[in-house]
Amino acid sequence: MVDKVLTANRLTDGIAVWLDANGQWTERLQEAFVARHAEAVEALEAAGKQAFASNLVVDLNVIEIEEKDGILRPLRLRERIRAEGPTIAYAEGHGYADPAFIAA
C-alpha cells in the first residue's frame, strides 16, 4: 500500500492544511500524520468527516505520498503545488514553491 495523508482547505481562509498525529490541522505537509495501512486510512477519513461536520475544513482528500530522505512528497503535481505554494510569487509575503520539490 502507498503511504497516505489527509489534506483539506481550512474553512476560515482557504489555506491548504494536513491532519497531524495529534488530530490538529497544520499548514506544513512535513508535520502530517502518515497512514501506512488501511486501518490508519480509515481513521484519517473518520477524522476528516468530523472536521468537515464541525465546519473546520472543506475539500477533504486522502492523498498518496512518498517519503524520500525523510521528506514527505505528494505523488500528484497538484498536491505538491498545494503543499509548497504557488509556482510563482504572486503576493507580498508569500514565496513560491521550490522547483526541485515540484518537479515530476
BELUR-V686451 format. One record per residue. RES is the residue in one letter. PHI is phi as a letter, one per 20 degrees, with the letter a starting at -180 (999 if undefined). NEAR is the number of other ideal C-beta (glycine too) atoms within 8 Angstrom. Layout:
res:RES phi:PHI near:NEAR
res:RES phi:PHI near:NEAR
This chain:
res:M phi:999 near:5
res:V phi:f near:7
res:D phi:f near:11
res:K phi:c near:12
res:V phi:c near:16
res:L phi:d near:17
res:T phi:c near:15
res:A phi:a near:17
res:N phi:d near:10
res:R phi:f near:11
res:L phi:f near:8
res:T phi:f near:3
res:D phi:b near:4
res:G phi:n near:5
res:I phi:f near:7
res:A phi:f near:9
res:V phi:c near:12
res:W phi:c near:17
res:L phi:e near:17
res:D phi:e near:11
res:A phi:f near:4
res:N phi:e near:4
res:G phi:m near:6
res:Q phi:d near:6
res:W phi:e near:12
res:T phi:d near:10
res:E phi:e near:7
res:R phi:d near:7
res:L phi:g near:11
res:Q phi:f near:6
res:E phi:e near:7
res:A phi:f near:14
res:F phi:f near:11
res:V phi:e near:10
res:A phi:e near:13
res:R phi:d near:6
res:H phi:b near:7
res:A phi:g near:6
res:E phi:f near:6
res:A phi:f near:10
res:V phi:f near:11
res:E phi:f near:8
res:A phi:f near:9
res:L phi:f near:15
res:E phi:f near:10
res:A phi:f near:8
res:A phi:f near:11
res:G phi:f near:14
res:K phi:f near:9
res:Q phi:f near:8
res:A phi:f near:13
res:F phi:f near:12
res:A phi:f near:6
res:S phi:e near:6
res:N phi:l near:5
res:L phi:e near:8
res:V phi:b near:13
res:V phi:c near:7
res:D phi:l near:6
res:L phi:f near:12
res:N phi:b near:7
res:V phi:e near:12
res:I phi:d near:12
res:E phi:e near:9
res:I phi:c near:15
res:E phi:c near:9
res:E phi:d near:9
res:K phi:c near:6
res:D phi:l near:3
res:G phi:m near:4
res:I phi:d near:7
res:L phi:f near:11
res:R phi:b near:11
res:P phi:g near:13
res:L phi:f near:9
res:R phi:e near:8
res:L phi:g near:7
res:R phi:g near:7
res:E phi:f near:12
res:R phi:f near:13
res:I phi:f near:12
res:R phi:f near:9
res:A phi:f near:11
res:E phi:d near:9
res:G phi:o near:7
res:P phi:f near:9
res:T phi:e near:6
res:I phi:c near:5
res:A phi:f near:7
res:Y phi:c near:6
res:A phi:b near:5
res:E phi:g near:3
res:G phi:n near:3
res:H phi:d near:9
res:G phi:e near:4
res:Y phi:c near:9
res:A phi:f near:11
res:D phi:f near:6
res:P phi:g near:6
res:A phi:f near:5
res:F phi:f near:10
res:I phi:f near:11
res:A phi:g near:5
res:A phi:f near:2
